[in-house]
Protein backbone atom coordinates (compact mmCIF):
# COMPACT_ATOMS: atom_id res chain seq x y z
CA UNK A 1 0.00 0.00 0.00
CA UNK A 2 1.41 3.38 -0.96
CA UNK A 3 1.77 6.22 1.53
CA UNK A 4 -1.07 8.08 -0.27
CA UNK A 5 -3.32 5.03 0.08
CA UNK A 6 -2.46 4.76 3.78
CA UNK A 7 -3.31 8.43 4.26
CA UNK A 8 -6.63 7.90 2.45
CA UNK A 9 -7.50 4.98 4.74
CA UNK A 10 -6.95 7.17 7.79
CA UNK A 11 -9.11 10.06 6.55
CA UNK A 12 -12.19 8.56 4.91
CA UNK A 13 -14.83 5.96 5.66
CA UNK A 14 -15.89 3.15 3.34
CA UNK A 15 -19.18 1.41 2.69
CA UNK A 16 -18.25 -2.25 3.20
CA UNK A 17 -21.62 -3.79 2.29
CA UNK A 18 -25.25 -2.91 1.64
CA UNK A 19 -28.26 -5.12 2.36
CA UNK A 20 -31.88 -4.25 1.76
CA UNK A 21 -35.25 -5.45 2.97
CA UNK A 22 -38.84 -4.34 2.57
CA UNK A 23 -41.15 -3.75 -0.35
CA UNK A 24 -41.19 -1.56 -3.45
CA UNK A 25 -40.98 2.16 -2.51
CA UNK A 26 -40.47 1.20 1.15
CA UNK A 27 -37.00 -0.31 1.49
CA UNK A 28 -34.79 -0.41 4.55
CA UNK A 29 -31.04 -0.26 3.90
CA UNK A 30 -28.56 -1.90 6.27
CA UNK A 31 -25.17 -0.34 5.60
CA UNK A 32 -21.90 -1.69 6.94
CA UNK A 33 -19.37 1.11 7.44
CA UNK A 34 -15.65 0.98 8.17
CA UNK A 35 -14.38 4.32 9.42
CA UNK A 36 -11.28 5.73 11.13
CA UNK A 37 -13.27 7.09 14.07
CA UNK A 38 -11.28 8.80 16.81
CA UNK A 39 -14.19 10.21 18.81
CA UNK A 40 -16.22 13.35 18.15
CA UNK A 41 -13.26 15.08 16.47
CA UNK A 42 -13.36 12.48 13.64
CA UNK A 43 -16.22 10.08 12.97
CA UNK A 44 -18.56 8.82 10.26
CA UNK A 45 -21.52 11.17 10.70
CA UNK A 46 -23.87 9.84 8.00
CA UNK A 47 -24.45 7.46 5.14
CA UNK A 48 -26.75 8.22 2.25
CA UNK A 49 -28.54 6.76 -0.75
CA UNK A 50 -28.36 8.70 -4.03
CA UNK A 51 -29.56 8.40 -7.59
CA UNK A 52 -26.92 7.82 -10.26
CA UNK A 53 -27.08 11.53 -11.14
CA UNK A 54 -26.46 12.59 -7.52
CA UNK A 55 -29.94 13.34 -6.15
CA UNK A 56 -30.29 12.59 -2.42
CA UNK A 57 -32.94 9.95 -1.70
CA UNK A 58 -32.20 9.20 1.96
CA UNK A 59 -29.65 10.15 4.62
CA UNK A 60 -29.07 8.21 7.85
CA UNK A 61 -27.52 10.43 10.52
CA UNK A 62 -25.01 8.72 12.84
CA UNK A 63 -25.15 10.54 16.17
CA UNK A 64 -21.88 9.32 17.69
CA UNK A 65 -18.46 7.85 16.92
CA UNK A 66 -17.86 4.12 16.67
CA UNK A 67 -14.28 3.94 17.92
CA UNK A 68 -14.66 0.48 19.50
CA UNK A 69 -17.13 -0.93 16.97
CA UNK A 70 -15.48 -1.38 13.58
CA UNK A 71 -16.87 -2.08 11.13
CA UNK A 72 -20.43 -1.31 12.21
CA UNK A 73 -23.89 -1.68 10.64
CA UNK A 74 -26.72 0.82 10.89
CA UNK A 75 -30.09 0.57 9.19
CA UNK A 76 -32.40 3.23 7.87
CA UNK A 77 -35.21 3.89 5.48
CA UNK A 78 -37.95 4.27 3.98
CA UNK A 79 -36.14 4.55 0.67
CA UNK A 80 -38.69 5.09 -2.07
CA UNK A 81 -37.19 3.27 -5.05
CA UNK A 82 -38.14 0.43 -7.35
CA UNK A 83 -36.43 -2.96 -6.98
CA UNK A 84 -34.47 -2.50 -10.24
CA UNK A 85 -33.53 1.17 -9.72
CA UNK A 86 -29.76 1.68 -9.56
CA UNK A 87 -28.61 3.75 -6.59
CA UNK A 88 -25.34 4.70 -4.93
CA UNK A 89 -24.59 4.41 -1.21
CA UNK A 90 -21.73 6.40 0.30
CA UNK A 91 -20.57 7.56 3.73
CA UNK A 92 -19.44 10.96 5.05
CA UNK A 93 -16.78 11.77 7.67
CA UNK A 94 -17.32 14.68 10.04
CA UNK A 95 -13.94 16.28 9.42
CA UNK A 96 -12.90 15.18 5.91
CA UNK A 97 -16.18 14.80 4.03
CA UNK A 98 -16.88 12.21 1.37
CA UNK A 99 -14.35 9.63 0.32
CA UNK A 100 -14.40 8.16 -3.17
CA UNK A 101 -15.42 4.60 -2.28
CA UNK A 102 -19.08 3.71 -2.44
CA UNK A 103 -21.42 0.90 -3.43
CA UNK A 104 -23.69 0.88 -6.47
CA UNK A 105 -26.54 -1.48 -7.26
CA UNK A 106 -30.20 -2.24 -6.84
CA UNK A 107 -32.42 -4.10 -4.42
CA UNK A 108 -32.85 -6.81 -7.07
CA UNK A 109 -29.23 -7.24 -8.22
CA UNK A 110 -27.33 -6.36 -5.02
CA UNK A 111 -24.47 -3.89 -4.52
CA UNK A 112 -20.83 -3.73 -5.60
CA UNK A 113 -17.95 -1.43 -4.71
CA UNK A 114 -17.35 1.55 -7.01
CA UNK A 115 -14.92 4.47 -7.15
CA UNK A 116 -16.79 7.78 -7.30
CA UNK A 117 -15.56 10.92 -8.99
CA UNK A 118 -13.90 13.22 -6.46
CA UNK A 119 -16.60 15.90 -6.84
CA UNK A 120 -19.62 13.56 -7.22
CA UNK A 121 -22.66 15.27 -5.64
CA UNK A 122 -20.32 17.30 -3.38
CA UNK A 123 -23.09 19.92 -3.09
CA UNK A 124 -25.03 17.53 -0.82
CA UNK A 125 -22.54 18.05 2.00
CA UNK A 126 -24.61 21.02 3.21
CA UNK A 127 -28.05 19.50 2.46
CA UNK A 128 -30.48 18.63 5.23
CA UNK A 129 -30.73 16.64 7.34
CA UNK A 130 -27.49 17.44 9.17
CA UNK A 131 -26.14 16.01 12.43
CA UNK A 132 -27.00 18.10 15.47
CA UNK A 133 -23.85 17.11 17.31
CA UNK A 134 -21.84 14.13 18.46
CA UNK A 135 -22.91 12.27 21.59
CA UNK A 136 -19.51 10.58 22.21
C-alpha positions in Angstrom: 0.0 0.0 0.0 1.4 3.4 -1.0 1.8 6.2 1.5 -1.1 8.1 -0.3 -3.3 5.0 0.1 -2.5 4.8 3.8 -3.3 8.4 4.3 -6.6 7.9 2.4 -7.5 5.0 4.7 -6.9 7.2 7.8 -9.1 10.1 6.5 -12.2 8.6 4.9 -14.8 6.0 5.7 -15.9 3.1 3.3 -19.2 1.4 2.7 -18.2 -2.3 3.2 -21.6 -3.8 2.3 -25.3 -2.9 1.6 -28.3 -5.1 2.4 -31.9 -4.3 1.8 -35.3 -5.4 3.0 -38.8 -4.3 2.6 -41.2 -3.7 -0.3 -41.2 -1.6 -3.4 -41.0 2.2 -2.5 -40.5 1.2 1.1 -37.0 -0.3 1.5 -34.8 -0.4 4.5 -31.0 -0.3 3.9 -28.6 -1.9 6.3 -25.2 -0.3 5.6 -21.9 -1.7 6.9 -19.4 1.1 7.4 -15.6 1.0 8.2 -14.4 4.3 9.4 -11.3 5.7 11.1 -13.3 7.1 14.1 -11.3 8.8 16.8 -14.2 10.2 18.8 -16.2 13.3 18.2 -13.3 15.1 16.5 -13.4 12.5 13.6 -16.2 10.1 13.0 -18.6 8.8 10.3 -21.5 11.2 10.7 -23.9 9.8 8.0 -24.4 7.5 5.1 -26.8 8.2 2.2 -28.5 6.8 -0.8 -28.4 8.7 -4.0 -29.6 8.4 -7.6 -26.9 7.8 -10.3 -27.1 11.5 -11.1 -26.5 12.6 -7.5 -29.9 13.3 -6.1 -30.3 12.6 -2.4 -32.9 9.9 -1.7 -32.2 9.2 2.0 -29.6 10.1 4.6 -29.1 8.2 7.9 -27.5 10.4 10.5 -25.0 8.7 12.8 -25.1 10.5 16.2 -21.9 9.3 17.7 -18.5 7.9 16.9 -17.9 4.1 16.7 -14.3 3.9 17.9 -14.7 0.5 19.5 -17.1 -0.9 17.0 -15.5 -1.4 13.6 -16.9 -2.1 11.1 -20.4 -1.3 12.2 -23.9 -1.7 10.6 -26.7 0.8 10.9 -30.1 0.6 9.2 -32.4 3.2 7.9 -35.2 3.9 5.5 -37.9 4.3 4.0 -36.1 4.6 0.7 -38.7 5.1 -2.1 -37.2 3.3 -5.0 -38.1 0.4 -7.4 -36.4 -3.0 -7.0 -34.5 -2.5 -10.2 -33.5 1.2 -9.7 -29.8 1.7 -9.6 -28.6 3.7 -6.6 -25.3 4.7 -4.9 -24.6 4.4 -1.2 -21.7 6.4 0.3 -20.6 7.6 3.7 -19.4 11.0 5.0 -16.8 11.8 7.7 -17.3 14.7 10.0 -13.9 16.3 9.4 -12.9 15.2 5.9 -16.2 14.8 4.0 -16.9 12.2 1.4 -14.3 9.6 0.3 -14.4 8.2 -3.2 -15.4 4.6 -2.3 -19.1 3.7 -2.4 -21.4 0.9 -3.4 -23.7 0.9 -6.5 -26.5 -1.5 -7.3 -30.2 -2.2 -6.8 -32.4 -4.1 -4.4 -32.8 -6.8 -7.1 -29.2 -7.2 -8.2 -27.3 -6.4 -5.0 -24.5 -3.9 -4.5 -20.8 -3.7 -5.6 -18.0 -1.4 -4.7 -17.3 1.5 -7.0 -14.9 4.5 -7.2 -16.8 7.8 -7.3 -15.6 10.9 -9.0 -13.9 13.2 -6.5 -16.6 15.9 -6.8 -19.6 13.6 -7.2 -22.7 15.3 -5.6 -20.3 17.3 -3.4 -23.1 19.9 -3.1 -25.0 17.5 -0.8 -22.5 18.0 2.0 -24.6 21.0 3.2 -28.0 19.5 2.5 -30.5 18.6 5.2 -30.7 16.6 7.3 -27.5 17.4 9.2 -26.1 16.0 12.4 -27.0 18.1 15.5 -23.8 17.1 17.3 -21.8 14.1 18.5 -22.9 12.3 21.6 -19.5 10.6 22.2 
